[in-house]
């Protein structure tokens, strides 16, 4: 690839440049102990969720494995079946460690699935709104402004009141809630890129809008998308837990972390803290780790915040 072609089309520059840039990002990321600790927390949470069937002493979704006579056992107690419940049991005899591991699967699955779909939808809408400009851009941005003016949890509550319970319905509700964040972020970055020389050169060469947007403009919009994606994933996990805590998220037969916390609320004053505290700690670890990773990436990828 010639130097002139690289100057006109930076998105098609030599892969070595992009690889060197990501090496710099990783080097600066690894220099922060907070970033490494947050990344270790994310890896720990993901591994716990993925390996839940192997790590959990029982399947909390299988009603045949629940020991009703062994409910409300303190952490470290043994049930009549011989199981050692290291984190105790809840009011239904469900092992808390198993419930937390499987609850993490639901929380991460909902957060990642809704984040990916919302990113794809919002990214596409934001790119074409910036490219079209004029009334189309103004119309799309007014829709984004109206949606972002309402609290996300309120919109999700209304949607789930209509859609009902279930993981796929929560994902759909969170996609509707989140796509506007991605659309606004991509649109702002795309407007800057569309005024550069390489886009004008691509238009002179009669490249189609899809090729200009997705092959030339989008790669230069990825850094802010990466930051927003991590933060919105943590936000989606928190929203799912909130909705399940309120009783309109996951059903009782598939307890998520929010549902587990809600189950122990009525027992807090009687000293049975473990039913709510342990799922709350797991939820806090997952959200805080992802948020810290997003914050560190924002500091590294934003030139104004770099040291």
Secondary structure by P-SEA (a helix, b strand, c coil): ccaaaaaaccccccaaaaaaaaaaaaaaaaacaaaaaaaaaaaaaaaaaaaccccccccccccccccccccccccccccccccccccccccccccaaaaaaaaaaaaaaaaaaaaaaaaaaaaaaaaaaaaaccaaaaaaaaaaaaaaaccaaaaaaaaaaaacccaaaaaaaaaaacaaaaaaaaaaaaaaaaacaaaaaaaaacccccccccccccccaaaaaaaaaaaaaaaaaaaaaaaaaaccccccccccaaaaaaaaccccccccccccaaaaaaaaaaaaaaaaaaaaaaaaacccccc
